[in-house]
């Protein structure tokens, strides 16, 4: 079961739960000063989340198929392609000089 997150005080909880190096303590207290330090901080946050049992929720299922998309277009399109004739709806407008 997924828990609601409360990571407002995660840095303090993480410091109290493990023996950390001076380098790790400095990053926790003062924040990262480089990209690699931000990766280390992110890894520490991930380890803290794992210790607490927090997990990211599963992403929603947003999958669809091209077949479903085509069916939706056919059902919701106002005009049939035959109404436009060869070349599509904008054929007569191209190069007319009225733009």
MIDOSE-1310 file (N, C-alpha, C; in nm, 2 decimals, decimal comma, always signed):
residues 99
xxxx	+0,08/-0,12/+0,00/+0,00/+0,00/+0,00/+0,09/+0,12/+0,00; +0,05/+0,22/-0,08/+0,13/+0,34/-0,09/+0,09/+0,44/+0,02; +0,20/+0,50/+0,08/+0,18/+0,59/+0,19/+0,18/+0,73/+0,13; +0,11/+0,82/+0,20/+0,12/+0,96/+0,16/+0,26/+1,01/+0,21
xxxx	+0,32/+1,09/+0,13/+0,46/+1,14/+0,16/+0,45/+1,26/+0,26; +0,55/+1,26/+0,35/+0,58/+1,37/+0,43/+0,73/+1,38/+0,44; +0,78/+1,45/+0,34/+0,93/+1,46/+0,34/+0,98/+1,60/+0,37; +0,90/+1,67/+0,45/+0,93/+1,81/+0,49/+1,06/+1,81/+0,58
xxxx	+1,08/+1,70/+0,65/+1,20/+1,70/+0,74/+1,29/+1,58/+0,71; +1,30/+1,54/+0,58/+1,37/+1,42/+0,55/+1,52/+1,43/+0,57; +1,58/+1,54/+0,55/+1,72/+1,55/+0,57/+1,76/+1,53/+0,72; +1,68/+1,58/+0,81/+1,71/+1,56/+0,95/+1,69/+1,41/+0,99
xxxx	+1,58/+1,35/+0,94/+1,56/+1,21/+0,97/+1,67/+1,12/+0,91; +1,71/+1,16/+0,79/+1,82/+1,08/+0,73/+1,95/+1,09/+0,80; +1,98/+1,21/+0,85/+2,10/+1,23/+0,93/+2,10/+1,14/+1,06; +1,98/+1,13/+1,12/+1,97/+1,06/+1,25/+1,97/+0,91/+1,22
xxxx	+1,94/+0,86/+1,10/+1,92/+0,72/+1,08/+2,05/+0,65/+1,04; +2,15/+0,72/+1,00/+2,27/+0,66/+0,94/+2,40/+0,74/+0,99; +2,51/+0,67/+0,98/+2,64/+0,74/+1,00/+2,68/+0,79/+0,86; +2,70/+0,92/+0,85/+2,73/+0,98/+0,72/+2,87/+1,04/+0,73
xxxx	+2,93/+1,06/+0,61/+3,06/+1,12/+0,60/+3,04/+1,27/+0,61; +3,15/+1,34/+0,63/+3,15/+1,49/+0,64/+3,09/+1,55/+0,51; +3,13/+1,49/+0,40/+3,09/+1,53/+0,27/+2,93/+1,52/+0,26; +2,88/+1,41/+0,30/+2,73/+1,39/+0,29/+2,66/+1,49/+0,38
xxxx	+2,72/+1,51/+0,50/+2,66/+1,60/+0,60/+2,66/+1,74/+0,54; +2,76/+1,78/+0,48/+2,77/+1,91/+0,42/+2,67/+1,93/+0,31; +2,65/+1,83/+0,23/+2,55/+1,84/+0,12/+2,41/+1,85/+0,18; +2,38/+1,77/+0,29/+2,25/+1,77/+0,35/+2,22/+1,91/+0,42
xxxx	+2,32/+1,96/+0,48/+2,30/+2,09/+0,55/+2,30/+2,21/+0,47; +2,39/+2,21/+0,36/+2,41/+2,33/+0,28/+2,35/+2,32/+0,14; +2,31/+2,21/+0,10/+2,26/+2,19/-0,03/+2,37/+2,16/-0,13; +2,33/+2,11/-0,25/+2,43/+2,08/-0,35/+2,49/+2,20/-0,41
xxxx	+2,62/+2,20/-0,45/+2,68/+2,31/-0,52/+2,73/+2,27/-0,66; +2,70/+2,15/-0,70/+2,73/+2,11/-0,84/+2,63/+2,00/-0,88; +2,64/+1,97/-1,01/+2,55/+1,87/-1,06/+2,57/+1,73/-0,99; +2,70/+1,70/-0,97/+2,73/+1,57/-0,91/+2,68/+1,56/-0,76
xxxx	+2,69/+1,67/-0,69/+2,64/+1,68/-0,56/+2,49/+1,67/-0,55; +2,42/+1,72/-0,66/+2,27/+1,71/-0,66/+2,23/+1,56/-0,68; +2,32/+1,49/-0,76/+2,29/+1,35/-0,78/+2,31/+1,27/-0,65; +2,41/+1,31/-0,57/+2,43/+1,24/-0,44/+2,31/+1,27/-0,35
xxxx	+2,27/+1,40/-0,35/+2,15/+1,44/-0,26/+2,03/+1,36/-0,31; +2,01/+1,35/-0,44/+1,89/+1,27/-0,49/+1,90/+1,12/-0,45; +2,02/+1,07/-0,45/+2,04/+0,93/-0,41/+2,01/+0,91/-0,26; +2,05/+1,01/-0,18/+2,02/+1,00/-0,03/+1,87/+1,01/-0,01
xxxx	+1,81/+1,10/-0,09/+1,66/+1,12/-0,07/+1,59/+0,99/-0,11; +1,64/+0,92/-0,22/+1,58/+0,80/-0,26/+1,60/+0,69/-0,16; +1,72/+0,68/-0,09/+1,74/+0,59/+0,01/+1,65/+0,61/+0,13; +1,63/+0,74/+0,16/+1,54/+0,77/+0,28/+1,40/+0,73/+0,24
xxxx	+1,35/+0,75/+0,12/+1,22/+0,71/+0,08/+1,21/+0,56/+0,09; +1,31/+0,49/+0,05/+1,30/+0,34/+0,06/+1,30/+0,30/+0,20; +1,37/+0,36/+0,29/+1,37/+0,33/+0,43/+1,23/+0,35/+0,49; +1,17/+0,46/+0,45/+1,04/+0,49/+0,50/+0,92/+0,42/+0,43
xxxx	+0,95/+0,35/+0,32/+0,85/+0,27/+0,25/+0,76/+0,35/+0,16; +0,81/+0,47/+0,12/+0,74/+0,56/+0,03/+0,77/+0,51/-0,12; +0,67/+0,51/-0,20/+0,69/+0,47/-0,34/+0,62/+0,57/-0,43; +0,67/+0,59/-0,55/+0,60/+0,67/-0,65/+0,47/+0,60/-0,69
xxxx	+0,37/+0,67/-0,71/+0,25/+0,60/-0,76/+0,27/+0,55/-0,91; +0,20/+0,45/-0,94/+0,20/+0,40/-1,08/+0,15/+0,50/-1,17; +0,21/+0,52/-1,29/+0,15/+0,62/-1,38/+0,02/+0,57/-1,44; -0,07/+0,66/-1,48/-0,19/+0,62/-1,54/-0,17/+0,56/-1,67
xxxx	-0,27/+0,47/-1,71/-0,26/+0,41/-1,84/-0,32/+0,50/-1,95; -0,23/+0,56/-2,02/-0,27/+0,65/-2,13/-0,25/+0,60/-2,27; -0,24/+0,47/-2,27/-0,21/+0,40/-2,40/-0,33/+0,41/-2,49; -0,31/+0,41/-2,62/-0,42/+0,40/-2,72/-0,35/+0,35/-2,84
xxxx	-0,43/+0,32/-2,94/-0,38/+0,26/-3,06/-0,41/+0,36/-3,18; -0,34/+0,34/-3,28/-0,36/+0,42/-3,40/-0,50/+0,39/-3,46; -0,54/+0,27/-3,45/-0,67/+0,23/-3,49/-0,78/+0,30/-3,42; -0,77/+0,31/-3,29/-0,87/+0,38/-3,20/-0,87/+0,53/-3,24
xxxx	-0,75/+0,59/-3,27/-0,74/+0,73/-3,30/-0,81/+0,75/-3,44; -0,79/+0,67/-3,54/-0,85/+0,68/-3,67/-1,00/+0,67/-3,65; -1,05/+0,58/-3,57/-1,20/+0,56/-3,55/-1,26/+0,69/-3,49; -1,19/+0,75/-3,39/-1,24/+0,87/-3,33/-1,24/+0,98/-3,43
xxxx	-1,14/+0,99/-3,51/-1,14/+1,10/-3,62/-1,25/+1,08/-3,71; -1,28/+0,96/-3,76/-1,39/+0,93/-3,85/-1,52/+0,97/-3,79; -1,54/+0,94/-3,66/-1,67/+0,96/-3,60/-1,69/+1,11/-3,57; -1,58/+1,19/-3,54/-1,59/+1,32/-3,50/-1,56/+1,43/-3,60
xxxx	-1,51/+1,39/-3,72/-1,47/+1,48/-3,82/-1,60/+1,54/-3,89; -1,61/+1,67/-3,91/-1,73/+1,73/-3,96/-1,75/+1,70/-4,11; -1,65/+1,69/-4,19/-1,66/+1,67/-4,33/-1,59/+1,55/-4,38; -1,65/+1,48/-4,48/-1,58/+1,37/-4,53/-1,47/+1,42/-4,62
xxxx	-1,36/+1,34/-4,64/-1,25/+1,38/-4,73/-1,30/+1,40/-4,87; -1,41/+1,33/-4,91/-1,46/+1,35/-5,05/-1,52/+1,49/-5,07; -1,57/+1,55/-4,97/-1,62/+1,69/-4,99/-1,52/+1,79/-5,03; -1,39/+1,76/-4,99/-1,29/+1,86/-5,02/-1,23/+1,84/-5,16
xxxx	-1,25/+1,73/-5,22/-1,19/+1,70/-5,35/-1,04/+1,67/-5,35; -0,98/+1,66/-5,46/-0,84/+1,63/-5,46/-0,75/+1,74/-5,40; -0,66/+1,71/-5,32/-0,57/+1,81/-5,26/-0,61/+1,86/-5,13; -0,73/+1,84/-5,08/-0,76/+1,88/-4,95/-0,83/+2,01/-4,94
xxxx	-0,87/+2,06/-4,82/-0,95/+2,18/-4,81/-0,89/+2,31/-4,84; -0,75/+2,32/-4,84/-0,69/+2,45/-4,86/-0,63/+2,46/-5,00; -0,66/+2,37/-5,09/-0,60/+2,37/-5,23/-0,63/+2,50/-5,30; -0,76/+2,55/-5,29/-0,79/+2,67/-5,37/-0,74/+2,80/-5,31
xxxx	-0,69/+2,80/-5,19/-0,64/+2,92/-5,12/-0,50/+2,94/-5,15; -0,42/+2,84/-5,18/-0,28/+2,85/-5,19/-0,25/+2,94/-5,31; -0,17/+3,04/-5,29/-0,12/+3,13/-5,39/-0,23/+3,22/-5,45; -0,34/+3,24/-5,38/-0,45/+3,33/-5,43/-0,42/+3,48/-5,41
xxx	-0,32/+3,51/-5,32/-0,28/+3,65/-5,30/-0,37/+3,72/-5,21; -0,47/+3,65/-5,14/-0,56/+3,72/-5,05/-0,52/+3,71/-4,91; -0,40/+3,65/-4,88/-0,36/+3,64/-4,74/-0,29/+3,76/-4,69
